[in-house]
């Protein structure tokens, strides 16, 4: 799992940079979210945000695949996304 965590960290770090945001500098928090994403991927087949409820409706749940459709607005409004993976730069 450690290799997968590192790969995902790099992937999301690149994504954040490309979108003018940052990964949460709190390493413990970021690791917890990434572990949650990987657990969802293993159990549900998708990297659903660990802070969102998976409904089982594939179409509805597409919205909560990380990075979810809500994260950029949340970072803009609150300075962080709901699960604390992404923060304002």
Backbone bond lengths (Angstrom), bond angles and torsions (degrees), N, CA, C in turn:
res aa  C-N    CA-C-N  psi(-1)  N-CA   C-N-CA  omega(-1)  CA-C   N-CA-C  phi
1 X - - - 1.461 - - 1.529 110.84 -
2 X 1.313 117.47 -29.50 1.480 119.95 -177.83 1.523 111.84 -60.19
3 X 1.332 117.14 -40.40 1.464 120.03 178.59 1.528 110.47 -64.58
4 X 1.317 116.82 -41.79 1.468 120.94 178.54 1.527 110.50 -64.29
5 X 1.328 116.68 -39.31 1.469 119.82 178.09 1.519 110.69 -62.55
6 X 1.324 117.01 -43.58 1.467 120.97 179.43 1.518 110.84 -63.22
7 X 1.334 117.06 -43.60 1.466 121.39 178.73 1.522 110.79 -60.94
8 X 1.309 116.85 -44.75 1.455 121.19 -179.13 1.520 111.07 -67.35
9 X 1.321 116.41 -39.45 1.464 120.63 176.68 1.527 109.78 -57.95
10 X 1.328 117.62 -47.88 1.469 122.14 179.85 1.529 110.17 -62.94
11 X 1.329 116.80 -43.06 1.464 121.49 179.75 1.530 111.06 -59.94
12 X 1.324 116.54 -47.53 1.464 119.83 -178.11 1.526 112.21 -74.29
13 X 1.302 117.38 -30.36 1.459 120.45 175.05 1.533 110.20 -63.27
14 X 1.319 115.98 -43.66 1.471 121.28 177.62 1.530 109.99 -64.40
15 X 1.324 116.36 -45.51 1.460 120.95 178.55 1.527 110.69 -57.65
16 X 1.317 116.56 -46.18 1.464 121.08 -179.42 1.520 110.44 -60.20
17 X 1.303 117.04 -47.41 1.471 121.44 -179.70 1.528 110.59 -59.50
18 X 1.316 117.31 -43.03 1.467 122.20 -179.84 1.521 111.90 -65.60
19 X 1.325 117.99 -22.96 1.464 121.99 -176.21 1.519 113.79 -109.88
20 X 1.336 116.98 12.67 1.454 120.58 174.34 1.517 115.11 71.15
21 X 1.328 116.35 23.07 1.456 121.38 177.15 1.527 107.26 -124.73
22 X 1.310 117.86 -173.19 1.468 121.08 -179.58 1.520 109.82 -139.07
23 X 1.321 115.24 158.19 1.460 119.30 169.21 1.517 107.72 -73.98
24 X 1.294 116.24 149.17 1.451 121.26 177.37 1.534 108.75 -57.57
25 X 1.332 118.47 126.50 1.460 120.23 -179.63 1.526 113.52 -72.04
26 X 1.327 117.04 -10.71 1.459 121.21 176.84 1.530 107.66 -75.98
27 X 1.317 116.33 100.18 1.462 122.28 -173.77 1.526 112.28 -58.56
28 X 1.312 117.34 -39.94 1.466 121.09 179.78 1.527 110.89 -62.17
29 X 1.329 116.41 -43.71 1.464 121.28 179.37 1.529 110.85 -65.45
30 X 1.325 116.07 -46.65 1.463 120.58 -179.15 1.522 110.74 -61.59
31 X 1.330 117.05 -43.19 1.465 120.29 178.15 1.521 111.64 -62.29
32 X 1.315 117.44 -40.46 1.463 120.98 179.75 1.529 111.07 -63.27
33 X 1.326 116.90 -42.62 1.465 120.51 179.40 1.522 109.88 -66.24
34 X 1.322 116.95 -44.94 1.466 120.24 -179.94 1.529 110.67 -62.43
35 X 1.311 117.83 -40.13 1.466 120.39 175.87 1.526 110.55 -61.92
36 X 1.326 116.94 -40.86 1.461 120.91 177.38 1.521 111.86 -62.94
37 X 1.316 116.61 -40.46 1.468 120.81 177.60 1.526 110.78 -62.75
38 X 1.317 116.08 -44.48 1.459 119.95 -179.89 1.531 111.98 -67.81
39 X 1.322 116.80 -34.60 1.468 119.88 175.73 1.523 110.69 -64.03
40 X 1.329 116.32 -42.86 1.469 119.21 176.42 1.522 110.55 -63.10
41 X 1.318 116.58 -41.28 1.464 119.65 179.70 1.533 110.11 -60.87
42 X 1.318 116.94 -43.67 1.469 121.09 179.34 1.529 111.85 -66.83
43 X 1.327 116.75 -41.59 1.469 121.11 -174.21 1.518 114.42 -88.26
44 X 1.343 116.68 -33.40 1.462 120.47 -172.32 1.525 113.64 -117.48
45 X 1.331 117.08 -6.64 1.459 120.17 178.26 1.514 115.26 84.80
46 X 1.317 117.63 -2.09 1.469 122.43 179.00 1.523 108.60 -140.32
47 X 1.328 115.34 158.07 1.472 120.24 177.01 1.523 109.28 -89.71
48 X 1.317 115.41 71.44 1.456 119.92 178.08 1.526 109.25 -70.91
49 X 1.318 115.97 140.74 1.459 120.44 177.23 1.533 108.47 -56.80
50 X 1.317 116.97 130.56 1.464 119.31 -178.19 1.527 113.48 -68.32
51 X 1.318 116.92 -13.40 1.463 120.15 -179.50 1.530 112.09 -92.41
52 X 1.313 117.26 0.31 1.474 121.43 -177.87 1.525 109.94 -113.39
53 X 1.318 115.92 156.06 1.460 121.37 179.68 1.529 109.68 -91.67
54 X 1.317 115.51 123.71 1.461 121.75 175.77 1.524 107.17 -79.30
55 X 1.349 116.00 125.02 1.462 120.17 -175.37 1.525 113.22 -92.56
56 X 1.324 116.20 -21.63 1.463 119.63 -174.37 1.513 112.16 95.37
57 X 1.334 117.20 -13.00 1.466 122.65 175.51 1.530 106.90 -86.32
58 X 1.334 116.70 103.86 1.471 121.80 -173.81 1.524 112.15 -53.40
59 X 1.314 117.23 -41.92 1.473 120.82 -178.75 1.528 110.52 -65.69
60 X 1.310 117.23 -46.20 1.460 122.07 179.23 1.532 110.95 -66.24
61 X 1.317 116.44 -40.37 1.458 121.12 -176.85 1.524 113.73 -72.60
62 X 1.334 118.53 -14.48 1.466 120.70 175.76 1.526 110.64 -57.17
63 X 1.326 116.39 -30.33 1.464 121.89 -178.34 1.527 112.80 -65.06
64 X 1.329 116.51 -22.87 1.466 119.25 -174.40 1.526 113.33 -108.88
65 X 1.328 116.55 14.65 1.460 119.70 172.30 1.521 106.80 -76.83
66 X 1.312 116.31 127.22 1.465 121.82 -174.65 1.530 110.85 -72.28
67 X 1.309 117.77 132.19 1.457 127.68 -0.95 1.532 110.52 -75.66
68 X 1.309 115.43 125.18 1.465 121.78 -175.04 1.528 110.87 -69.99
69 X 1.315 115.46 167.65 1.470 119.32 -177.45 1.529 112.59 -69.50
70 X 1.306 117.82 -13.48 1.453 121.90 -175.30 1.534 114.43 -92.79
71 X 1.323 117.98 -19.84 1.463 121.31 -165.77 1.525 114.92 -61.52
72 X 1.321 119.22 -41.06 1.472 119.50 -177.80 1.525 111.38 -66.32
73 X 1.325 116.85 -41.84 1.471 119.83 176.75 1.522 111.06 -64.15
74 X 1.317 116.87 -40.54 1.471 120.64 179.63 1.527 111.04 -64.11
75 X 1.338 116.89 -43.06 1.468 119.70 178.49 1.518 109.74 -62.42
76 X 1.317 116.14 -42.10 1.464 120.53 179.84 1.534 111.39 -63.97
77 X 1.323 116.61 -42.76 1.463 121.02 -175.84 1.530 113.64 -82.12
78 X 1.356 116.73 -42.08 1.465 120.05 -172.58 1.526 113.70 -109.93
79 X 1.325 116.50 -9.55 1.458 119.71 -176.89 1.518 113.55 87.84
80 X 1.330 116.46 -1.58 1.471 122.28 178.73 1.525 108.34 -161.75
81 X 1.329 115.26 158.20 1.461 117.91 173.47 1.530 108.35 -82.19
82 X 1.300 115.98 167.62 1.461 121.66 -174.14 1.526 112.65 -56.36
83 X 1.345 117.53 -39.68 1.469 119.44 -177.35 1.540 112.42 -88.34
84 X 1.317 117.13 -1.98 1.462 122.42 178.04 1.516 115.13 73.04
85 X 1.334 118.50 18.07 1.463 119.92 177.16 1.523 110.19 -77.29
86 X 1.315 116.17 -42.81 1.466 121.54 -178.68 1.526 110.27 -109.64
87 X 1.320 115.24 141.80 1.463 121.30 179.20 1.514 109.85 -134.78
88 X 1.328 114.62 164.86 1.464 121.15 176.84 1.512 108.69 -65.79
89 X 1.295 115.66 140.96 1.465 121.54 178.56 1.502 110.83 -74.98
